[in-house]
């Protein structure tokens, strides 16, 4: 079964993601390092969720996922604080499928897990 891969260090948001995914019987794999992200995606990912406000190398991580042909179509959703809106543009340039402010991410989380956005 494909999993939701969470690339973040915010335990509060990870908990929200786990709860939403559990309601749909979707496993969540939490990773904080690029090699772990790629390994988790290779095991099967229906969606990658990235906290764009984290201290993790998010742009490098998204670019690395997009660089692997077998992973290029995996949808990546990034969320950010509304005060850091410039991060959305950088994330899209790095390969993020969709970016959302935190409030919209929380509101849309169940739908994102149920119907991940298509990568173009």
C-alpha positions, -999 to 999 in steps of 0.1 A, spaced: 0 0 0 12 35 -8 20 57 21 19 94 28 55 105 34 59 134 58 91 154 55 90 176 85 101 182 121 69 197 135 53 170 157 20 189 159 15 188 122 28 153 119 1 143 145 -26 160 124 -14 142 93 -13 108 111 -49 113 124 -62 123 90 -44 94 73 -55 69 99 -91 78 93 -86 66 57 -64 36 66 -34 52 49 0 46 65 23 76 72 61 75 71 78 104 89 113 112 76 138 140 84 167 132 61 170 133 23 182 96 20 153 85 42 128 105 21 140 89 -12 140 54 4 104 59 17 92 72 -17 108 42 -35 88 19 -12 56 35 -24 42 70 -19 8 83 -27 17 118 -15 47 136 0 39 164 25 66 190 32 67 216 59 82 245 40 89 263 73 111 236 88 148 237 91 151 206 68 165 210 33 131 211 17 141 225 -17 168 200 -21 145 172 -11 118 181 -36 144 184 -64 158 150 -55 124 134 -57 118 150 -90 152 140 -103 144 103 -100 123 92 -130 104 66 -110 94 92 -85 88 122 -108 50 118 -107 47 115 -69 26 145 -58 43 168 -33 23 192 -12 41 219 8 26 241 35 39 273 50 31 301 74 13 329 56 41 353 66 65 333 45 45 333 13 78 336 -8 85 300 2 56 289 -20 72 302 -51 106 286 -43 89 253 -35 71 253 -68 104 260 -86 119 230 -67 91 207 -79 63 210 -54 29 201 -69 8 223 -47 16 249 -19 -8 260 8 -8 283 37 -10 264 70 -46 272 76 -57 260 41 -35 229 45 -53 220 78 -87 226 62 -79 206 31 -58 178 47 -84 151 45 -91 158 8 -54 159 0 -50 124 15 -81 111 -2 -73 126 -36 -37 137 -39 -31 164 -65 -19 153 -99 17 161 -109 19 177 -143 
